């Protein structure tokens, strides 16, 4: 009866209960909202000094924290480096980064209540 995001948070909570030398997370943040994602990423960043974390993700907010990013396409590594290096290459990672930033900006804009002028313009 749990939502996808609730199931992901419960599974992640279980994984984080015990500190292990390596933590492997496969698309763990796909069904959580941005605020929850930021809280989870903050905790993972805090643990980064003591634990190797491998994060498989389509959402690049988590990738930006990585020491090294591997970009894969059809099972092959097509780019690798730090976020700054990949953005400078202006390749696949940079394109995904632009798309996700645009999507986030649009979502944020849609969630902001319309001003009185905007409501009048629509009616």
Secondary structure, DSSP 8 states (H G I E B T S, - for coil): ---HHHHHHHHHHHHHHS--SEEEEESTTTTS-HHHHHHHHHHHHHHTTT-EEEEE-SSHHHHTT-SSEEEEETTEEEEEE-HHHHHHHTSHHHHHHHHHHHHHHHHHHHHS---HHHHHHH-
